[in-house]
Amino acid sequence: MDREVEAGAPIATSRYGGAERIDELLREWRALCDEGPCSDPFFRPEWIRAHLRAFEPDAKLRIVEVRSGGRLRLLLPLVQERARLRGFPVRKLRAPAGVHSCRFDLIHGGEDPTPWIEAAWDHLKDQDGWDVIELRDVPEGGAAERLLASAAKDRNYVGRWESMRTPYVPLGAGGLDEVLARTDTHFRANLRRRMRKLEQKGKVSLRRIDRADPQALAAFYALERDGWKGSQGSAIDCDPNTRGFYDEIAAWAAEEGTLSLYALDLDGEPVAMHFGLAAGGRYFIPKPAFAAAHKECSPGQLLLQEVLRDCAARGNYELDFLGPWMAWKGDWTQKVRSHGWCYVFRRGPLGAALHSAKFGLGKLREAIRGR
């Protein structure tokens, strides 16, 4: 056996193919996520596989894997493609992610990932076939930012631009009361008034579904399509690929015990729902929906109030809204997590031109503003 491998020095390799290559790593990938730092549902192999099946079935996949002593310590799944960036034709390696992916990062074990990230970069920089690496919606402080640091040390061109600030609500021992105490007095008064108004229409109750029940999912899709998303054609049920993605996620999450479809019912019929996930003491909201016919009662906010109450009772320590900041989310919290798109441009004239085209104007604006 090679002495370096025997000693546990990190060794990086790549495997190529389609989404089926993920299946070859399922057990080890899951174990890597279970170590903690990358335990969010969006980093798990089933989530990324569902994205590829639904939206990129013909994608050419490259999975960079780093092992130490034969044990998997880091994964970086990438899609290989030819594309255009700011008008330039490029060979791109990018995250297998899209608008429904929520967030992305290098998946790694629980120890300091620096040596594994450096090994991954040393492997990538020696490989031909790419001009730019693009990783979308990486949480601030994520491992991908260290990949950029390694690339910059080798005099490659790197950049990050903020894509969204995702609000989240900490849940402490005080539960819902503690959360409400941090909100505006006028907002709390409106919640009480709107709940009374909804209760005047009938019996209001909260329901939680943890199975991929076809009727419950159909009710959620119909509710989401009922509002502006339906009229604009952006609702889940408007696109069979998008519906297929959420159906697959629901089935997987139900098996894992993380599916959490909440419904605020009025006389047994939902007026607001969440396609939610509960994992690792956190509750995530990939998609909310509410009935436009009851919008004067703000059923979405009333559902959120009851979900926060239930999450606290279940011992969850946080509610993560996912996605960008919106005014209705800001009613509940001022705490946000920054996410960004991370880029590495290969050293050389093309990389310099691409970096300048992508980030040069922004840096000029910052200079003008005195930043």
Secondary structure, 3 states (H helix, E strand, C coil): CCHHHHHCCEEEEEEEECCHHHHCCHHHHHHHHHCCCCCCHHHCHHHHHHHHHHHCCCCEEEEEEEEECCEEEEEEEEEEEEEEECCEEEEEEECCCCCCCCCCCCEECCCCCHHHHHHHHHHHHCCCCCCEEEEEEEECCCHHHHHHHHHHHCCCEEEEEEEEEEEEEECCCCHHHHHHHCCCHHHHHHHHHHHHHHHCCCCEEEEEECCCCHHHHHHHHHHHHHCHHHHHCCCHHHCHHHHHHHHHHHHHHHHHCCEEEEEEEECCEEEEEEEEEEECCEEEEEEEEECHHHHHHCHHHHHHHHHHHHHHHCCCCEEECCCCCCHHHHCCCCCEEEEEEEEEECCCHHHHHHHHHHHHHHHHHHHHHCC
